[in-house]
Amino acid sequence: MLITENTPIKFAVIVNGVQVGTPQPTKTLAEAIILNLPPQQRQLAEIRPVTTGGAELLLG
């Protein structure tokens, strides 16, 4: 899939390789999901950009 500047990007919260909840339209909303996780999961959580189709974006 070709990613352009107009491709909508969402932010997924990932804990131990498993997506938690649904991808959010803003990074702030994804951070709010992390705040509601138990402390042990919160330490392992990361936010990854994804396309609206769920494909992970590899930025480099």
PDB file of N, H, CA, C and O in Angstrom:
ATOM      1  N   MET A   1       0.841  -1.172   0.000  1.00  0.00           N
ATOM      2  CA  MET A   1       0.000   0.000   0.000  1.00  0.00           C
ATOM      3  C   MET A   1       0.887   1.237   0.000  1.00  0.00           C
ATOM      4  O   MET A   1       1.812   1.348   0.805  1.00  0.00           O
ATOM      5  N   LEU A   2       0.606   2.148  -0.890  1.00  0.00           N
ATOM      6  H   LEU A   2      -0.146   2.058  -1.544  1.00  0.00           H
ATOM      7  CA  LEU A   2       1.349   3.397  -0.970  1.00  0.00           C
ATOM      8  C   LEU A   2       0.760   4.392   0.020  1.00  0.00           C
ATOM      9  O   LEU A   2      -0.437   4.681  -0.015  1.00  0.00           O
ATOM     10  N   ILE A   3       1.595   4.908   0.890  1.00  0.00           N
ATOM     11  H   ILE A   3       2.567   4.673   0.919  1.00  0.00           H
ATOM     12  CA  ILE A   3       1.155   5.879   1.879  1.00  0.00           C
ATOM     13  C   ILE A   3       1.444   7.273   1.333  1.00  0.00           C
ATOM     14  O   ILE A   3       2.578   7.583   0.966  1.00  0.00           O
ATOM     15  N   THR A   4       0.421   8.098   1.284  1.00  0.00           N
ATOM     16  H   THR A   4      -0.500   7.846   1.582  1.00  0.00           H
ATOM     17  CA  THR A   4       0.579   9.478   0.838  1.00  0.00           C
ATOM     18  C   THR A   4       0.286  10.403   2.003  1.00  0.00           C
ATOM     19  O   THR A   4      -0.112   9.956   3.079  1.00  0.00           O
ATOM     20  N   GLU A   5       0.483  11.684   1.788  1.00  0.00           N
ATOM     21  H   GLU A   5       0.807  12.048   0.914  1.00  0.00           H
ATOM     22  CA  GLU A   5       0.207  12.652   2.840  1.00  0.00           C
ATOM     23  C   GLU A   5      -1.268  12.688   3.193  1.00  0.00           C
ATOM     24  O   GLU A   5      -1.626  13.126   4.286  1.00  0.00           O
ATOM     25  N   ASN A   6      -2.133  12.237   2.290  1.00  0.00           N
ATOM     26  H   ASN A   6      -1.842  11.881   1.402  1.00  0.00           H
ATOM     27  CA  ASN A   6      -3.569  12.272   2.529  1.00  0.00           C
ATOM     28  C   ASN A   6      -4.110  10.984   3.131  1.00  0.00           C
ATOM     29  O   ASN A   6      -5.307  10.887   3.403  1.00  0.00           O
ATOM     30  N   THR A   7      -3.256  10.000   3.343  1.00  0.00           N
ATOM     31  H   THR A   7      -2.284  10.078   3.122  1.00  0.00           H
ATOM     32  CA  THR A   7      -3.699   8.736   3.922  1.00  0.00           C
ATOM     33  C   THR A   7      -4.005   8.946   5.400  1.00  0.00           C
ATOM     34  O   THR A   7      -3.134   9.374   6.158  1.00  0.00           O
ATOM     35  N   PRO A   8      -5.248   8.647   5.820  1.00  0.00           N
ATOM     36  CA  PRO A   8      -5.584   8.824   7.243  1.00  0.00           C
ATOM     37  C   PRO A   8      -4.767   7.871   8.115  1.00  0.00           C
ATOM     38  O   PRO A   8      -4.624   6.689   7.800  1.00  0.00           O
ATOM     39  N   ILE A   9      -4.244   8.393   9.195  1.00  0.00           N
ATOM     40  H   ILE A   9      -4.360   9.353   9.451  1.00  0.00           H
ATOM     41  CA  ILE A   9      -3.450   7.599  10.126  1.00  0.00           C
ATOM     42  C   ILE A   9      -4.164   7.586  11.471  1.00  0.00           C
ATOM     43  O   ILE A   9      -4.675   8.609  11.927  1.00  0.00           O
ATOM     44  N   LYS A  10      -4.191   6.418  12.097  1.00  0.00           N
ATOM     45  H   LYS A  10      -3.775   5.587  11.726  1.00  0.00           H
ATOM     46  CA  LYS A  10      -4.726   6.280  13.446  1.00  0.00           C
ATOM     47  C   LYS A  10      -3.606   5.760  14.334  1.00  0.00           C
ATOM     48  O   LYS A  10      -2.535   5.394  13.848  1.00  0.00           O
ATOM     49  N   PHE A  11      -3.858   5.730  15.631  1.00  0.00           N
ATOM     50  H   PHE A  11      -4.728   6.027  16.025  1.00  0.00           H
ATOM     51  CA  PHE A  11      -2.836   5.327  16.589  1.00  0.00           C
ATOM     52  C   PHE A  11      -3.349   4.163  17.424  1.00  0.00           C
ATOM     53  O   PHE A  11      -4.365   4.277  18.109  1.00  0.00           O
ATOM     54  N   ALA A  12      -2.634   3.037  17.360  1.00  0.00           N
ATOM     55  H   ALA A  12      -1.808   2.944  16.803  1.00  0.00           H
ATOM     56  CA  ALA A  12      -3.020   1.829  18.085  1.00  0.00           C
ATOM     57  C   ALA A  12      -2.140   1.665  19.319  1.00  0.00           C
ATOM     58  O   ALA A  12      -0.940   1.938  19.286  1.00  0.00           O
ATOM     59  N   VAL A  13      -2.760   1.213  20.406  1.00  0.00           N
ATOM     60  H   VAL A  13      -3.735   0.991  20.432  1.00  0.00           H
ATOM     61  CA  VAL A  13      -2.024   0.896  21.627  1.00  0.00           C
ATOM     62  C   VAL A  13      -1.709  -0.596  21.593  1.00  0.00           C
ATOM     63  O   VAL A  13      -2.605  -1.428  21.448  1.00  0.00           O
ATOM     64  N   ILE A  14      -0.430  -0.922  21.727  1.00  0.00           N
ATOM     65  H   ILE A  14       0.298  -0.246  21.845  1.00  0.00           H
ATOM     66  CA  ILE A  14       0.036  -2.303  21.665  1.00  0.00           C
ATOM     67  C   ILE A  14       0.683  -2.677  22.998  1.00  0.00           C
ATOM     68  O   ILE A  14       1.551  -1.961  23.499  1.00  0.00           O
ATOM     69  N   VAL A  15       0.247  -3.819  23.574  1.00  0.00           N
ATOM     70  H   VAL A  15      -0.457  -4.400  23.168  1.00  0.00           H
ATOM     71  CA  VAL A  15       0.836  -4.351  24.808  1.00  0.00           C
ATOM     72  C   VAL A  15       1.238  -5.795  24.532  1.00  0.00           C
ATOM     73  O   VAL A  15       0.388  -6.632  24.227  1.00  0.00           O
ATOM     74  N   ASN A  16       2.522  -6.085  24.636  1.00  0.00           N
ATOM     75  H   ASN A  16       3.213  -5.405  24.883  1.00  0.00           H
ATOM     76  CA  ASN A  16       3.045  -7.437  24.368  1.00  0.00           C
ATOM     77  C   ASN A  16       2.629  -7.949  22.998  1.00  0.00           C
ATOM     78  O   ASN A  16       2.303  -9.127  22.850  1.00  0.00           O
ATOM     79  N   GLY A  17       2.636  -7.092  22.010  1.00  0.00           N
ATOM     80  H   GLY A  17       2.900  -6.135  22.131  1.00  0.00           H
ATOM     81  CA  GLY A  17       2.306  -7.499  20.650  1.00  0.00           C
ATOM     82  C   GLY A  17       0.823  -7.617  20.360  1.00  0.00           C
ATOM     83  O   GLY A  17       0.445  -7.995  19.252  1.00  0.00           O
ATOM     84  N   VAL A  18      -0.033  -7.300  21.333  1.00  0.00           N
ATOM     85  H   VAL A  18       0.274  -6.992  22.234  1.00  0.00           H
ATOM     86  CA  VAL A  18      -1.482  -7.403  21.161  1.00  0.00           C
ATOM     87  C   VAL A  18      -2.093  -6.007  21.211  1.00  0.00           C
ATOM     88  O   VAL A  18      -1.803  -5.219  22.111  1.00  0.00           O
ATOM     89  N   GLN A  19      -2.939  -5.717  20.233  1.00  0.00           N
ATOM     90  H   GLN A  19      -3.175  -6.357  19.502  1.00  0.00           H
ATOM     91  CA  GLN A  19      -3.603  -4.416  20.193  1.00  0.00           C
ATOM     92  C   GLN A  19      -4.653  -4.339  21.292  1.00  0.00           C
ATOM     93  O   GLN A  19      -5.437  -5.269  21.480  1.00  0.00           O
ATOM     94  N   VAL A  20      -4.665  -3.222  22.019  1.00  0.00           N
ATOM     95  H   VAL A  20      -4.028  -2.466  21.867  1.00  0.00           H
ATOM     96  CA  VAL A  20      -5.635  -2.987  23.082  1.00  0.00           C
ATOM     97  C   VAL A  20      -6.632  -1.953  22.577  1.00  0.00           C
ATOM     98  O   VAL A  20      -6.248  -0.836  22.230  1.00  0.00           O
ATOM     99  N   GLY A  21      -7.895  -2.315  22.536  1.00  0.00           N
ATOM    100  H   GLY A  21      -8.207  -3.222  22.819  1.00  0.00           H
ATOM    101  CA  GLY A  21      -8.924  -1.400  22.057  1.00  0.00           C
ATOM    102  C   GLY A  21      -8.835  -1.197  20.555  1.00  0.00           C
ATOM    103  O   GLY A  21      -8.196  -1.971  19.842  1.00  0.00           O
ATOM    104  N   THR A  22      -9.482  -0.148  20.094  1.00  0.00           N
ATOM    105  H   THR A  22     -10.001   0.480  20.673  1.00  0.00           H
ATOM    106  CA  THR A  22      -9.490   0.164  18.669  1.00  0.00           C
ATOM    107  C   THR A  22      -8.511   1.303  18.395  1.00  0.00           C
ATOM    108  O   THR A  22      -8.253   2.116  19.283  1.00  0.00           O
ATOM    109  N   PRO A  23      -7.969   1.373  17.198  1.00  0.00           N
ATOM    110  CA  PRO A  23      -7.081   2.492  16.860  1.00  0.00           C
ATOM    111  C   PRO A  23      -7.811   3.831  17.011  1.00  0.00           C
ATOM    112  O   PRO A  23      -8.982   3.959  16.653  1.00  0.00           O
ATOM    113  N   GLN A  24      -7.107   4.808  17.541  1.00  0.00           N
ATOM    114  H   GLN A  24      -6.156   4.704  17.832  1.00  0.00           H
ATOM    115  CA  GLN A  24      -7.688   6.118  17.821  1.00  0.00           C
ATOM    116  C   GLN A  24      -7.244   7.148  16.780  1.00  0.00           C
ATOM    117  O   GLN A  24      -6.154   7.037  16.219  1.00  0.00           O
ATOM    118  N   PRO A  25      -8.087   8.149  16.527  1.00  0.00           N
ATOM    119  CA  PRO A  25      -7.750   9.150  15.511  1.00  0.00           C
ATOM    120  C   PRO A  25      -6.634  10.114  15.921  1.00  0.00           C
ATOM    121  O   PRO A  25      -6.018  10.750  15.065  1.00  0.00           O
ATOM    122  N   THR A  26      -6.372  10.225  17.233  1.00  0.00           N
ATOM    123  H   THR A  26      -6.872   9.709  17.928  1.00  0.00           H
ATOM    124  CA  THR A  26      -5.297  11.113  17.685  1.00  0.00           C
ATOM    125  C   THR A  26      -4.402  10.381  18.682  1.00  0.00           C
ATOM    126  O   THR A  26      -4.829   9.436  19.345  1.00  0.00           O
ATOM    127  N   LYS A  27      -3.170  10.829  18.772  1.00  0.00           N
ATOM    128  H   LYS A  27      -2.823  11.596  18.233  1.00  0.00           H
ATOM    129  CA  LYS A  27      -2.222  10.230  19.715  1.00  0.00           C
ATOM    130  C   LYS A  27      -2.662  10.491  21.157  1.00  0.00           C
ATOM    131  O   LYS A  27      -2.422   9.664  22.036  1.00  0.00           O
ATOM    132  N   THR A  28      -3.300  11.626  21.400  1.00  0.00           N
ATOM    133  H   THR A  28      -3.495  12.298  20.686  1.00  0.00           H
ATOM    134  CA  THR A  28      -3.772  11.965  22.740  1.00  0.00           C
ATOM    135  C   THR A  28      -4.799  10.955  23.236  1.00  0.00           C
ATOM    136  O   THR A  28      -4.772  10.563  24.402  1.00  0.00           O
ATOM    137  N   LEU A  29      -5.708  10.531  22.352  1.00  0.00           N
ATOM    138  H   LEU A  29      -5.730  10.850  21.405  1.00  0.00           H
ATOM    139  CA  LEU A  29      -6.703   9.532  22.749  1.00  0.00           C
ATOM    140  C   LEU A  29      -6.048   8.182  23.016  1.00  0.00           C
ATOM    141  O   LEU A  29      -6.473   7.453  23.913  1.00  0.00           O
ATOM    142  N   ALA A  30      -5.023   7.845  22.249  1.00  0.00           N
ATOM    143  H   ALA A  30      -4.678   8.436  21.520  1.00  0.00           H
ATOM    144  CA  ALA A  30      -4.294   6.599  22.491  1.00  0.00           C
ATOM    145  C   ALA A  30      -3.585   6.656  23.846  1.00  0.00           C
ATOM    146  O   ALA A  30      -3.534   5.656  24.562  1.00  0.00           O
ATOM    147  N   GLU A  31      -3.044   7.812  24.195  1.00  0.00           N
ATOM    148  H   GLU A  31      -3.086   8.624  23.613  1.00  0.00           H
ATOM    149  CA  GLU A  31      -2.397   7.977  25.496  1.00  0.00           C
ATOM    150  C   GLU A  31      -3.410   7.831  26.625  1.00  0.00           C
ATOM    151  O   GLU A  31      -3.074   7.325  27.696  1.00  0.00           O
ATOM    152  N   ALA A  32      -4.654   8.272  26.397  1.00  0.00           N
ATOM    153  H   ALA A  32      -4.927   8.683  25.527  1.00  0.00           H
ATOM    154  CA  ALA A  32      -5.707   8.126  27.401  1.00  0.00           C
ATOM    155  C   ALA A  32      -6.019   6.651  27.652  1.00  0.00           C
ATOM    156  O   ALA A  32      -6.300   6.261  28.785  1.00  0.00           O
ATOM    157  N   ILE A  33      -5.970   5.836  26.606  1.00  0.00           N
ATOM    158  H   ILE A  33      -5.741   6.154  25.686  1.00  0.00           H
ATOM    159  CA  ILE A  33      -6.179   4.394  26.775  1.00  0.00           C
ATOM    160  C   ILE A  33      -5.084   3.816  27.671  1.00  0.00           C
ATOM    161  O   ILE A  33      -5.361   2.996  28.546  1.00  0.00           O
ATOM    162  N   ILE A  34      -3.852   4.243  27.452  1.00  0.00           N
ATOM    163  H   ILE A  34      -3.627   4.910  26.741  1.00  0.00           H
ATOM    164  CA  ILE A  34      -2.732   3.748  28.259  1.00  0.00           C
ATOM    165  C   ILE A  34      -2.924   4.113  29.728  1.00  0.00           C
ATOM    166  O   ILE A  34      -2.609   3.314  30.609  1.00  0.00           O
ATOM    167  N   LEU A  35      -3.435   5.306  29.998  1.00  0.00           N
ATOM    168  H   LEU A  35      -3.692   5.955  29.282  1.00  0.00           H
ATOM    169  CA  LEU A  35      -3.643   5.730  31.383  1.00  0.00           C
ATOM    170  C   LEU A  35      -4.667   4.860  32.098  1.00  0.00           C
ATOM    171  O   LEU A  35      -4.640   4.764  33.325  1.00  0.00           O
ATOM    172  N   ASN A  36      -5.571   4.223  31.357  1.00  0.00           N
ATOM    173  H   ASN A  36      -5.594   4.301  30.361  1.00  0.00           H
ATOM    174  CA  ASN A  36      -6.600   3.374  31.955  1.00  0.00           C
ATOM    175  C   ASN A  36      -6.170   1.917  32.089  1.00  0.00           C
ATOM    176  O   ASN A  36      -6.942   1.094  32.582  1.00  0.00           O
ATOM    177  N   LEU A  37      -4.967   1.585  31.666  1.00  0.00           N
ATOM    178  H   LEU A  37      -4.339   2.254  31.266  1.00  0.00           H
ATOM    179  CA  LEU A  37      -4.464   0.219  31.793  1.00  0.00           C
ATOM    180  C   LEU A  37      -3.930  -0.017  33.206  1.00  0.00           C
ATOM    181  O   LEU A  37      -3.553   0.929  33.898  1.00  0.00           O
ATOM    182  N   PRO A  38      -3.898  -1.291  33.635  1.00  0.00           N
ATOM    183  CA  PRO A  38      -3.242  -1.600  34.916  1.00  0.00           C
ATOM    184  C   PRO A  38      -1.760  -1.215  34.841  1.00  0.00           C
ATOM    185  O   PRO A  38      -1.174  -1.214  33.758  1.00  0.00           O
ATOM    186  N   PRO A  39      -1.152  -0.888  35.990  1.00  0.00           N
ATOM    187  CA  PRO A  39       0.243  -0.423  35.989  1.00  0.00           C
ATOM    188  C   PRO A  39       1.225  -1.346  35.267  1.00  0.00           C
ATOM    189  O   PRO A  39       2.121  -0.858  34.578  1.00  0.00           O
ATOM    190  N   GLN A  40       1.079  -2.667  35.405  1.00  0.00           N
ATOM    191  H   GLN A  40       0.351  -3.064  35.965  1.00  0.00           H
ATOM    192  CA  GLN A  40       2.011  -3.585  34.745  1.00  0.00           C
ATOM    193  C   GLN A  40       1.893  -3.491  33.231  1.00  0.00           C
ATOM    194  O   GLN A  40       2.903  -3.522  32.527  1.00  0.00           O
ATOM    195  N   GLN A  41       0.671  -3.377  32.725  1.00  0.00           N
ATOM    196  H   GLN A  41      -0.149  -3.352  33.296  1.00  0.00           H
ATOM    197  CA  GLN A  41       0.479  -3.258  31.279  1.00  0.00           C
ATOM    198  C   GLN A  41       0.897  -1.883  30.785  1.00  0.00           C
ATOM    199  O   GLN A  41       1.405  -1.746  29.673  1.00  0.00           O
ATOM    200  N   ARG A  42       0.686  -0.870  31.608  1.00  0.00           N
ATOM    201  H   ARG A  42       0.274  -0.982  32.512  1.00  0.00           H
ATOM    202  CA  ARG A  42       1.037   0.505  31.227  1.00  0.00           C
ATOM    203  C   ARG A  42       2.528   0.618  30.914  1.00  0.00           C
ATOM    204  O   ARG A  42       2.915   1.342  29.997  1.00  0.00           O
ATOM    205  N   GLN A  43       3.366  -0.094  31.670  1.00  0.00           N
ATOM    206  H   GLN A  43       3.051  -0.682  32.415  1.00  0.00           H
ATOM    207  CA  GLN A  43       4.816  -0.043  31.448  1.00  0.00           C
ATOM    208  C   GLN A  43       5.206  -0.663  30.114  1.00  0.00           C
ATOM    209  O   GLN A  43       6.212  -0.273  29.521  1.00  0.00           O
ATOM    210  N   LEU A  44       4.422  -1.624  29.637  1.00  0.00           N
ATOM    211  H   LEU A  44       3.605  -1.941  30.119  1.00  0.00           H
ATOM    212  CA  LEU A  44       4.743  -2.333  28.397  1.00  0.00           C
ATOM    213  C   LEU A  44       4.057  -1.740  27.172  1.00  0.00           C
ATOM    214  O   LEU A  44       4.350  -2.134  26.043  1.00  0.00           O
ATOM    215  N   ALA A  45       3.150  -0.801  27.388  1.00  0.00           N
ATOM    216  H   ALA A  45       2.912  -0.481  28.304  1.00  0.00           H
ATOM    217  CA  ALA A  45       2.343  -0.263  26.290  1.00  0.00           C
ATOM    218  C   ALA A  45       3.161   0.655  25.388  1.00  0.00           C
ATOM    219  O   ALA A  45       4.037   1.392  25.841  1.00  0.00           O
ATOM    220  N   GLU A  46       2.847   0.586  24.108  1.00  0.00           N
ATOM    221  H   GLU A  46       2.135  -0.012  23.741  1.00  0.00           H
ATOM    222  CA  GLU A  46       3.449   1.500  23.140  1.00  0.00           C
ATOM    223  C   GLU A  46       2.377   1.918  22.141  1.00  0.00           C
ATOM    224  O   GLU A  46       1.396   1.207  21.924  1.00  0.00           O
ATOM    225  N   ILE A  47       2.583   3.070  21.548  1.00  0.00           N
ATOM    226  H   ILE A  47       3.380   3.648  21.725  1.00  0.00           H
ATOM    227  CA  ILE A  47       1.653   3.599  20.553  1.00  0.00           C
ATOM    228  C   ILE A  47       2.300   3.458  19.188  1.00  0.00           C
ATOM    229  O   ILE A  47       3.427   3.902  18.969  1.00  0.00           O
ATOM    230  N   ARG A  48       1.565   2.831  18.268  1.00  0.00           N
ATOM    231  H   ARG A  48       0.650   2.471  18.445  1.00  0.00           H
ATOM    232  CA  ARG A  48       2.077   2.638  16.906  1.00  0.00           C
ATOM    233  C   ARG A  48       1.107   3.254  15.906  1.00  0.00           C
ATOM    234  O   ARG A  48      -0.104   3.069  16.023  1.00  0.00           O
ATOM    235  N   PRO A  49       1.628   3.983  14.926  1.00  0.00           N
ATOM    236  CA  PRO A  49       0.745   4.516  13.880  1.00  0.00           C
ATOM    237  C   PRO A  49       0.298   3.399  12.946  1.00  0.00           C
ATOM    238  O   PRO A  49       1.096   2.542  12.566  1.00  0.00           O
ATOM    239  N   VAL A  50      -0.982   3.411  12.579  1.00  0.00           N
ATOM    240  H   VAL A  50      -1.630   4.107  12.888  1.00  0.00           H
ATOM    241  CA  VAL A  50      -1.542   2.426  11.650  1.00  0.00           C
ATOM    242  C   VAL A  50      -2.424   3.149  10.642  1.00  0.00           C
ATOM    243  O   VAL A  50      -2.872   4.269  10.883  1.00  0.00           O
ATOM    244  N   THR A  51      -2.668   2.494   9.510  1.00  0.00           N
ATOM    245  H   THR A  51      -2.304   1.583   9.314  1.00  0.00           H
ATOM    246  CA  THR A  51      -3.605   3.045   8.534  1.00  0.00           C
ATOM    247  C   THR A  51      -5.014   2.715   8.990  1.00  0.00           C
ATOM    248  O   THR A  51      -5.200   1.923   9.913  1.00  0.00           O
ATOM    249  N   THR A  52      -6.001   3.315   8.352  1.00  0.00           N
ATOM    250  H   THR A  52      -5.850   3.959   7.602  1.00  0.00           H
ATOM    251  CA  THR A  52      -7.388   3.030   8.714  1.00  0.00           C
ATOM    252  C   THR A  52      -7.735   1.577   8.447  1.00  0.00           C
ATOM    253  O   THR A  52      -8.673   1.051   9.047  1.00  0.00           O
ATOM    254  N   GLY A  53      -7.001   0.916   7.562  1.00  0.00           N
ATOM    255  H   GLY A  53      -6.239   1.343   7.075  1.00  0.00           H
ATOM    256  CA  GLY A  53      -7.213  -0.498   7.287  1.00  0.00           C
ATOM    257  C   GLY A  53      -6.537  -1.405   8.304  1.00  0.00           C
ATOM    258  O   GLY A  53      -6.708  -2.623   8.250  1.00  0.00           O
ATOM    259  N   GLY A  54      -5.772  -0.834   9.231  1.00  0.00           N
ATOM    260  H   GLY A  54      -5.633   0.156   9.274  1.00  0.00           H
ATOM    261  CA  GLY A  54      -5.118  -1.612  10.277  1.00  0.00           C
ATOM    262  C   GLY A  54      -3.684  -1.998   9.987  1.00  0.00           C
ATOM    263  O   GLY A  54      -3.044  -2.642  10.819  1.00  0.00           O
ATOM    264  N   ALA A  55      -3.154  -1.619   8.818  1.00  0.00           N
ATOM    265  H   ALA A  55      -3.674  -1.095   8.143  1.00  0.00           H
ATOM    266  CA  ALA A  55      -1.767  -1.944   8.488  1.00  0.00           C
ATOM    267  C   ALA A  55      -0.823  -1.049   9.291  1.00  0.00           C
ATOM    268  O   ALA A  55      -1.026   0.162   9.374  1.00  0.00           O
ATOM    269  N   GLU A  56       0.201  -1.651   9.876  1.00  0.00           N
ATOM    270  H   GLU A  56       0.366  -2.635   9.809  1.00  0.00           H
ATOM    271  CA  GLU A  56       1.163  -0.891  10.659  1.00  0.00           C
ATOM    272  C   GLU A  56       2.078  -0.097   9.738  1.00  0.00           C
ATOM    273  O   GLU A  56       2.510  -0.593   8.697  1.00  0.00           O
ATOM    274  N   LEU A  57       2.369   1.135  10.130  1.00  0.00           N
ATOM    275  H   LEU A  57       2.018   1.537  10.976  1.00  0.00           H
ATOM    276  CA  LEU A  57       3.281   1.974   9.355  1.00  0.00           C
ATOM    277  C   LEU A  57       4.694   1.763   9.866  1.00  0.00           C
ATOM    278  O   LEU A  57       4.949   1.853  11.067  1.00  0.00           O
ATOM    279  N   LEU A  58       5.594   1.488   8.969  1.00  0.00           N
ATOM    280  H   LEU A  58       5.387   1.415   7.994  1.00  0.00           H
ATOM    281  CA  LEU A  58       7.000   1.340   9.321  1.00  0.00           C
ATOM    282  C   LEU A  58       7.720   2.604   8.883  1.00  0.00           C
ATOM    283  O   LEU A  58       7.949   2.824   7.694  1.00  0.00           O
ATOM    284  N   LEU A  59       8.068   3.420   9.844  1.00  0.00           N
ATOM    285  H   LEU A  59       7.881   3.242  10.811  1.00  0.00           H
ATOM    286  CA  LEU A  59       8.714   4.698   9.546  1.00  0.00           C
ATOM    287  C   LEU A  59      10.211   4.542   9.758  1.00  0.00           C
ATOM    288  O   LEU A  59      10.655   3.905  10.713  1.00  0.00           O
ATOM    289  N   GLY A  60      10.973   5.128   8.861  1.00  0.00           N
ATOM    290  H   GLY A  60      10.612   5.645   8.085  1.00  0.00           H
ATOM    291  CA  GLY A  60      12.406   4.959   9.035  1.00  0.00           C
ATOM    292  C   GLY A  60      13.216   6.016   8.399  1.00  0.00           C
ATOM    293  O   GLY A  60      14.444   5.984   8.477  1.00  0.00           O
TER     294      GLY A  60
END
